[in-house]
Amino acid sequence: MTSENDSAGAPRRQKVQAAEVGTDILKGLAELAPATSLSRLAEHVGMPASKVHRYLQALIASGFAEQDATTNHYGLGREALLVGLAAIGRLDVVKVSMPHLAELRDALNETCFLAVWGNKGPTVVHVEQALRAVTLVTQVGSVLPLLGSSTGLVFNTYLPETETAFLRDEELAQPGAPDAAELQAQMTQIRATGLHPVHGLLMPGVNALSAPLFATGSKLAGVITVVGAASVFSADTEGSAAERLHQAAETISLRMGGRPPE
């Protein structure tokens, strides 16, 4: 015999289940953006097409989905986009990166820092110091050279030309600056691996390894760097430190809704 509590709980459970199905379909629309057919969406979310179609009609009515009258394909609606924009607005690369930088520092016992693009170039905004800290180039507020640091070279690779041109031309005019062919080779390597190592470039005896962070639209949001003494930190792009750095950068970028440009 069904109790009163069970009878009252049944509609609530049904509502929860319906909400879960609706959010799964919304996620599917986002993952298959900008538009997808009903059959492809149903296959993607693992539901019968008739069920997906029923939920899509409700989502369209509420503005969370829309259907193209020409192709009959479905995509996210205005309300879903507004929710997404609100969520993106709450994300802050420093806030998102901090716990992952701390984990990276603990795993490697090397200093890790985050830099963002400031009005004077790559600027350190957060540092997780290791016990054997290299502090000279990793203080909050430090501005790093564009072409003379692993951090700067990653910014030079992914930022628009209009943002880096003035600083790059200024540094290229200095003695010892890389030539155009060398710089292009570095950029190609960074795009291929998602990492950039330097050995004693900014400071003799200090190695660094950097990785880009991306936000929505494959926009460069910042660069995270591991830095340490050459005697204990090799900055090898094939080593365990590189693997951990790359994983941390991917996790942060995913949280920011970003991915490397194609």
C-alpha positions in Angstrom: 0.0 0.0 0.0 1.4 3.4 -0.9 1.9 5.9 2.0 1.0 9.6 1.9 4.7 10.4 1.9 5.3 8.2 -1.1 2.4 9.7 -3.0 3.6 13.2 -2.3 7.2 12.3 -3.2 6.4 10.8 -6.6 5.6 14.1 -8.4 8.7 15.7 -6.9 10.9 12.8 -8.1 9.3 13.1 -11.6 10.1 16.8 -11.7 13.7 16.2 -10.7 14.0 13.5 -13.3 12.5 15.8 -15.9 14.9 18.5 -15.0 17.8 16.1 -15.3 16.7 15.0 -18.7 16.2 18.7 -19.8 19.7 19.7 -18.6 21.2 16.6 -20.4 19.6 17.8 -23.6 20.8 21.3 -23.1 24.3 20.0 -22.5 24.0 18.0 -25.7 23.0 21.1 -27.7 26.0 23.0 -26.3 28.4 20.1 -27.1 27.0 19.9 -30.7 26.8 23.6 -31.2 26.0 25.6 -33.2 23.3 23.3 -34.5 22.4 19.7 -34.8 19.7 17.4 -36.1 17.2 15.6 -33.9 18.7 12.2 -34.7 22.2 13.2 -34.0 21.2 14.9 -30.7 19.2 11.8 -29.6 22.2 9.6 -30.4 24.6 11.9 -28.5 22.5 12.0 -25.3 21.5 8.3 -25.6 17.7 8.8 -25.6 14.9 7.9 -28.0 14.3 10.6 -30.6 10.7 10.9 -29.7 11.6 11.7 -26.0 14.2 14.2 -27.1 11.7 15.9 -29.4 9.2 16.2 -26.6 11.7 17.9 -24.4 13.0 20.1 -27.2 9.5 21.5 -27.7 9.3 22.5 -24.0 12.8 24.0 -24.2 11.8 26.0 -27.3 8.7 27.3 -25.6 10.8 28.6 -22.7 13.4 30.1 -25.0 16.2 27.7 -24.0 16.3 26.1 -27.5 15.4 27.1 -31.0 14.8 25.4 -34.3 16.1 26.6 -37.7 13.1 26.8 -40.0 15.3 26.1 -43.1 17.3 23.1 -41.9 15.1 22.0 -39.0 18.2 21.7 -36.9 18.2 22.6 -33.2 20.5 24.9 -31.2 20.6 26.8 -28.0 18.1 29.6 -27.6 18.4 33.1 -26.3 17.7 32.2 -22.6 20.4 29.5 -22.6 22.9 32.0 -24.1 22.0 34.6 -21.4 22.6 32.0 -18.7 25.9 31.0 -20.3 27.1 34.6 -20.5 26.1 35.2 -16.8 28.2 32.1 -15.8 31.2 33.2 -17.9 31.0 36.7 -16.3 31.4 35.1 -12.9 34.6 33.3 -13.9 37.9 34.9 -13.0 41.1 33.4 -14.2 42.9 34.1 -10.9 40.2 32.6 -8.8 39.9 29.6 -11.1 43.6 29.0 -11.3 44.6 29.4 -7.6 43.7 25.9 -6.3 45.3 24.2 -9.3 48.5 26.2 -9.0 48.7 25.2 -5.3 48.2 21.6 -6.3 50.9 21.9 -9.0 53.3 23.5 -6.5 52.7 20.8 -4.0 53.2 18.0 -6.6 56.4 19.4 -8.1 57.8 21.4 -5.1 58.6 24.2 -7.6 57.4 27.7 -7.7 54.3 28.2 -9.9 52.8 31.4 -11.0 50.0 32.9 -13.1 50.5 35.9 -15.5 48.0 37.9 -17.3 48.4 40.5 -20.1 48.7 43.9 -18.6 49.3 47.4 -20.1 53.0 46.8 -19.9 53.0 43.2 -21.0 53.0 39.8 -19.2 52.3 40.6 -15.5 52.6 38.1 -12.6 49.3 38.2 -10.6 49.5 35.2 -8.4 52.4 33.1 -7.1 52.6 29.8 -5.2 56.1 29.6 -3.7 57.9 26.4 -3.2 60.2 25.8 -0.3 63.2 26.1 -2.6 61.7 29.3 -4.0 63.1 31.3 -6.9 61.7 34.7 -6.0 63.6 37.2 -8.1 61.4 36.8 -11.2 58.2 35.5 -9.6 57.0 38.3 -7.4 53.4 39.5 -7.8 53.4 42.6 -10.0 56.6 41.6 -11.9 56.4 42.4 -15.6 58.2 39.8 -17.8 59.8 40.3 -21.2 57.7 39.2 -24.1 60.5 37.5 -26.0 62.9 36.9 -23.1 60.8 34.6 -21.0 58.8 31.4 -21.5 55.7 33.2 -20.2 56.1 36.1 -22.6 56.7 33.8 -25.6 53.4 32.0 -25.0 51.6 35.3 -24.9 53.4 36.3 -28.1 52.1 33.1 -29.7 48.4 33.3 -28.9 47.6 37.0 -28.4 46.4 39.0 -31.5 49.2 40.8 -33.4 47.7 44.2 -32.5 48.2 43.6 -28.8 51.8 42.4 -29.0 53.3 44.3 -31.9 54.6 47.4 -30.1 56.3 45.5 -27.3 57.6 42.8 -29.7 59.1 45.4 -32.1 60.7 47.1 -29.1 62.3 43.9 -27.9 63.4 42.8 -31.4 65.5 45.9 -31.6 67.5 44.9 -28.6 70.9 43.1 -28.8 70.5 39.3 -28.7 66.9 39.2 -29.7 65.7 36.3 -31.8 65.4 36.8 -35.5 62.1 36.4 -37.3 62.7 32.8 -38.4 63.6 31.7 -34.8 60.6 33.5 -33.4 58.3 31.8 -35.9 59.8 28.4 -35.1 59.2 29.0 -31.4 55.6 29.9 -32.1 55.1 26.8 -34.2 56.5 24.6 -31.4 54.3 26.2 -28.7 51.2 25.7 -30.8 52.1 22.1 -31.5 52.9 21.1 -27.8 50.9 23.6 -25.8 54.1 24.2 -23.7 57.2 26.2 -23.9 60.5 25.6 -22.0 63.4 27.9 -21.5 66.7 27.2 -19.9 68.5 30.1 -18.3 66.9 32.6 -20.7 65.7 35.2 -18.2 68.1 34.3 -15.4 71.2 32.1 -15.7 70.7 28.8 -13.8 66.9 29.2 -13.8 64.6 27.1 -16.0 60.9 27.7 -16.7 58.1 25.9 -18.4 54.9 27.6 -19.4 51.4 26.7 -20.7 48.5 28.8 -22.0 45.1 29.2 -20.4 42.1 29.7 -22.7 38.6 31.1 -22.0 35.5 31.0 -24.2 36.2 31.6 -27.9 39.7 30.3 -27.6 40.8 33.6 -26.1 44.0 33.6 -24.2 43.2 34.3 -20.5 46.6 33.9 -19.0 49.7 31.8 -18.8 50.8 29.5 -15.9 54.5 28.8 -15.4 56.7 26.5 -13.3 60.1 27.9 -12.5 63.0 26.4 -10.7 66.8 26.1 -10.4 68.4 24.3 -13.3 70.1 21.9 -10.8 66.7 20.4 -9.8 64.2 21.4 -12.5 65.0 20.5 -16.1 61.9 22.0 -17.8 61.8 19.0 -20.1 58.6 19.1 -22.3 58.5 15.2 -22.2 58.9 15.0 -18.4 56.4 14.5 -15.6 56.4 18.2 -14.7 55.4 19.0 -18.2 52.6 16.5 -18.1 51.3 17.9 -14.8 51.5 21.4 -16.0 49.7 20.6 -19.2 46.9 18.8 -17.3 46.5 21.8 -14.9 46.3 24.2 -17.9 43.7 22.0 -19.6 41.6 21.7 -16.4 41.6 25.5 -15.9 40.8 26.2 -19.5 37.9 23.7 -19.4 36.6 25.5 -16.3 36.8 28.8 -18.2 35.0 27.3 -21.1 38.0 27.5 -23.4 40.1 25.4 -25.7 43.2 26.0 -27.8 42.5 27.7 -31.2 42.5 25.3 -34.1 
